[in-house]
Amino acid sequence: MPALIARLALGCLLPVAVLLGLGAMPGLGYAWDFANAAGLLGGCLLGLLFIIGGRPQPRPLYEGKFFLRLHRDLGFVAIALLLVHIVVLLVDEPLLIEDLLPSAPGYMLAGLASAVLMLVLAISSLSRVRPRWSSSAASFRRWHYGGSLLALLLMAVHVLGAGYYSGGVWKGVLLVALILVVAVWPRLPKPGNGISGRKRNTAQRATWFALAASIVIVGMSALYSLLANVELPL
């Protein structure tokens, strides 16, 4: 479990710390900065799902159902964070509803399309929905991977297009490099992950882990909002 926690922390918090901390921009308001930090963390979590897949991993030594549920539940956490991002911004500035219309800038429509596609991917992966349209596990994995990659690319277009927190050539290069890494990761050969010695009845732990991760991420978003808008004594 410590290795999984470290992977989640490194994959989510490090990119956001770099984007928001290096070359930091002035705060734009508590709600505004909270919503944007939550959105960025949701995008990082989407990328991390390429690393934390639904197949058994070397650590922790839990059954395969744990990793399936963890992947699914973290996907729903990412969607919830994007909904927080959208709703809080709309409440803070209702005129932003215009950015959800067809006449909105392309990078705004890309963000909306990414959120919708993520929701479709999450719902289609539910056990009660998946057998109705997927002919085989292999075809589902191909479709799910392709759709997830498209959602990630659209998310990157949105983040880079918005530009306030991600401005600068080096930040753009960093995002592109991260996308290339996570896109290739599922295709890399993996060591054998036999079920020998794995703990059974651990699937429920994945839900609790995802819930804890969501609480931490919301807390980190709130902390960033506070630090960005409060002048600290030197």
C-alpha positions as CSV (number, residue, x, y, z in Angstrom):
1,M,0.0,0.0,0.0
2,P,2.8,2.6,0.7
3,A,4.0,2.1,-2.9
4,L,0.5,2.8,-4.2
5,I,0.2,5.9,-2.1
6,A,3.6,7.1,-3.3
7,R,2.6,6.5,-6.9
8,L,-0.6,8.4,-6.5
9,A,1.0,11.3,-4.7
10,L,3.9,11.6,-7.2
11,G,1.6,11.3,-10.2
12,C,-1.0,13.9,-9.0
13,L,0.8,16.3,-6.7
14,L,4.2,16.7,-8.4
15,P,2.8,17.9,-11.8
16,V,0.4,20.3,-10.2
17,A,3.1,21.6,-7.8
18,V,5.3,22.3,-10.8
19,L,2.5,24.0,-12.8
20,L,1.1,26.0,-9.9
21,G,4.3,26.6,-7.9
22,L,7.0,27.4,-10.5
23,G,6.4,30.7,-12.1
24,A,3.3,31.0,-9.9
25,M,0.6,33.4,-11.0
26,P,-1.2,35.8,-8.6
27,G,-4.4,34.4,-7.0
28,L,-7.6,35.2,-8.7
29,G,-9.9,34.5,-5.8
30,Y,-10.5,31.7,-3.3
31,A,-13.3,30.0,-5.3
32,W,-11.6,30.5,-8.7
33,D,-8.2,29.1,-7.6
34,F,-9.8,26.2,-5.7
35,A,-11.8,25.2,-8.8
36,N,-8.8,25.4,-11.1
37,A,-6.6,23.4,-8.7
38,A,-9.3,20.7,-8.4
39,G,-9.5,20.6,-12.2
40,L,-5.8,20.3,-12.7
41,L,-5.6,17.5,-10.1
42,G,-8.5,15.8,-11.8
43,G,-6.6,15.9,-15.1
44,C,-3.5,14.5,-13.4
45,L,-5.6,11.7,-11.9
46,L,-6.9,10.9,-15.4
47,G,-3.3,10.5,-16.6
48,L,-2.4,8.5,-13.6
49,L,-5.1,6.0,-14.4
50,F,-3.0,4.9,-17.4
51,I,-0.3,3.9,-14.8
52,I,-2.7,2.4,-12.2
53,G,-4.5,0.1,-14.5
54,G,-7.2,-2.4,-13.8
55,R,-4.8,-5.4,-13.8
56,P,-2.9,-6.8,-10.8
57,Q,0.3,-5.0,-9.9
58,P,3.4,-6.1,-8.0
59,R,2.4,-4.0,-4.9
60,P,0.2,-4.3,-2.9
61,L,-0.3,-8.0,-3.0
62,Y,-4.1,-7.8,-3.3
63,E,-6.4,-9.7,-5.6
64,G,-7.3,-8.5,-9.1
65,K,-10.7,-7.2,-8.0
66,F,-8.9,-4.6,-5.9
67,F,-7.1,-3.1,-8.9
68,L,-10.2,-3.2,-11.1
69,R,-12.3,-1.4,-8.5
70,L,-9.5,1.1,-7.7
71,H,-9.1,2.0,-11.4
72,R,-12.9,2.4,-11.6
73,D,-13.3,4.4,-8.4
74,L,-10.4,6.7,-9.1
75,G,-11.9,7.4,-12.5
76,F,-15.1,8.5,-10.8
77,V,-13.0,10.7,-8.4
78,A,-11.4,12.3,-11.5
79,I,-14.9,13.0,-12.9
80,A,-16.1,14.4,-9.6
81,L,-13.1,16.8,-9.5
82,L,-13.9,18.0,-13.0
83,L,-17.5,18.6,-12.0
84,V,-16.3,20.6,-9.0
85,H,-14.1,22.6,-11.4
86,I,-17.0,23.4,-13.7
87,V,-19.7,24.0,-11.0
88,V,-17.6,26.2,-8.7
89,L,-16.5,28.3,-11.6
90,L,-20.0,28.8,-12.8
91,V,-21.2,29.7,-9.3
92,D,-18.4,32.2,-8.9
93,E,-18.8,33.6,-12.4
94,P,-22.2,32.8,-14.0
95,L,-21.2,34.4,-17.3
96,L,-18.9,31.5,-17.9
97,I,-21.9,29.5,-19.1
98,E,-21.1,31.0,-22.5
99,D,-17.9,28.9,-22.5
100,L,-20.1,25.8,-22.6
101,L,-21.9,26.9,-25.8
102,P,-20.9,25.9,-29.3
103,S,-19.6,29.4,-29.9
104,A,-17.0,29.1,-27.1
105,P,-13.3,29.0,-27.8
106,G,-12.0,25.7,-29.0
107,Y,-9.9,25.0,-25.9
108,M,-13.0,25.4,-23.7
109,L,-15.0,23.0,-25.9
110,A,-12.1,20.6,-25.7
111,G,-12.3,20.6,-21.8
112,L,-16.1,20.1,-22.0
113,A,-15.7,17.2,-24.5
114,S,-13.0,15.6,-22.3
115,A,-15.3,15.7,-19.2
116,V,-18.2,14.2,-21.2
117,L,-16.0,11.5,-22.7
118,M,-14.6,10.6,-19.3
119,L,-18.2,10.2,-18.0
120,V,-19.0,7.9,-21.0
121,L,-15.9,5.8,-20.4
122,A,-16.7,5.5,-16.7
123,I,-20.4,4.5,-17.2
124,S,-19.5,2.1,-20.0
125,S,-17.0,0.2,-17.8
126,L,-19.7,-0.7,-15.2
127,S,-20.3,-4.4,-15.1
128,R,-24.1,-4.0,-15.8
129,V,-23.4,-1.8,-18.9
130,R,-20.3,-3.3,-20.4
131,P,-21.6,-6.7,-21.5
132,R,-24.4,-5.0,-23.6
133,W,-22.1,-3.4,-26.1
134,S,-18.6,-5.0,-25.7
135,S,-18.2,-8.3,-27.7
136,S,-15.0,-9.3,-25.8
137,A,-12.6,-8.1,-23.1
138,A,-9.9,-7.4,-25.7
139,S,-12.2,-5.1,-27.7
140,F,-13.3,-3.3,-24.6
141,R,-9.7,-2.6,-23.5
142,R,-8.9,-1.3,-27.0
143,W,-11.9,1.0,-27.0
144,H,-11.4,2.1,-23.4
145,Y,-7.7,2.9,-24.0
146,G,-8.4,4.8,-27.2
147,G,-11.2,6.8,-25.6
148,S,-9.1,7.5,-22.5
149,L,-6.2,8.7,-24.6
150,L,-8.5,11.1,-26.5
151,A,-10.0,12.4,-23.3
152,L,-6.4,13.1,-22.0
153,L,-5.4,14.9,-25.2
154,L,-8.5,17.0,-25.1
155,M,-7.8,17.8,-21.4
156,A,-4.3,18.9,-22.4
157,V,-5.6,21.2,-25.1
158,H,-7.9,22.8,-22.5
159,V,-5.2,23.3,-19.9
160,L,-2.7,24.7,-22.4
161,G,-5.3,26.8,-24.2
162,A,-6.5,28.4,-20.9
163,G,-2.8,29.3,-20.3
164,Y,-3.0,31.2,-17.0
165,Y,-1.5,28.5,-14.9
166,S,0.2,26.6,-17.7
167,G,1.8,29.5,-19.6
168,G,5.3,29.2,-20.8
169,V,7.0,26.9,-23.3
170,W,8.6,24.7,-20.7
171,K,5.3,23.9,-19.0
172,G,3.8,23.0,-22.4
173,V,6.8,20.7,-23.0
174,L,6.3,19.1,-19.6
175,L,2.7,18.4,-20.2
176,V,3.4,16.9,-23.6
177,A,6.2,14.7,-22.2
178,L,3.9,13.5,-19.4
179,I,1.2,12.6,-21.9
180,L,3.6,10.6,-24.0
181,V,4.8,8.7,-21.0
182,V,1.3,7.7,-19.8
183,A,0.1,6.9,-23.3
184,V,3.0,4.5,-23.8
185,W,2.9,3.0,-20.3
186,P,0.0,0.5,-20.8
187,R,1.8,-0.8,-23.9
188,L,5.1,-1.6,-22.2
189,P,5.8,-5.2,-21.2
190,K,5.0,-5.9,-17.6
191,P,6.4,-8.5,-15.2
192,G,4.3,-11.5,-14.3
193,N,1.8,-10.8,-11.6
194,G,0.7,-14.2,-10.4
195,I,-2.0,-14.5,-7.8
196,S,0.0,-16.7,-5.5
197,G,0.1,-15.1,-2.0
198,R,-2.3,-12.3,-2.8
199,K,-4.8,-11.3,-0.2
200,R,-8.5,-12.1,-0.9
201,N,-11.5,-10.0,-0.1
202,T,-9.7,-6.7,-0.5
203,A,-11.8,-5.0,-3.2
204,Q,-13.7,-2.9,-0.7
205,R,-10.3,-1.3,0.4
206,A,-10.1,0.2,-3.1
207,T,-13.2,2.2,-2.6
208,W,-12.0,3.5,0.8
209,F,-8.6,4.3,-0.8
210,A,-10.3,6.3,-3.6
211,L,-12.5,8.1,-1.1
212,A,-9.4,9.0,1.0
213,A,-7.6,10.2,-2.1
214,S,-10.5,12.5,-3.0
215,I,-10.6,14.0,0.4
216,V,-6.8,14.7,0.3
217,I,-7.1,16.2,-3.2
218,V,-9.9,18.5,-2.2
219,G,-7.9,19.5,0.8
220,M,-4.9,20.3,-1.3
221,S,-7.0,22.4,-3.7
222,A,-8.3,24.4,-0.8
223,L,-4.8,24.8,0.6
224,Y,-3.6,26.1,-2.7
225,S,-6.5,28.5,-2.9
226,L,-5.7,29.8,0.5
227,L,-1.9,30.2,-0.1
228,A,-2.5,31.9,-3.5
229,N,-4.8,34.5,-2.1
230,V,-3.3,35.3,1.4
231,E,-0.2,37.4,1.8
232,L,2.1,35.5,4.1
233,P,4.6,37.4,6.3
234,L,8.2,37.1,5.1
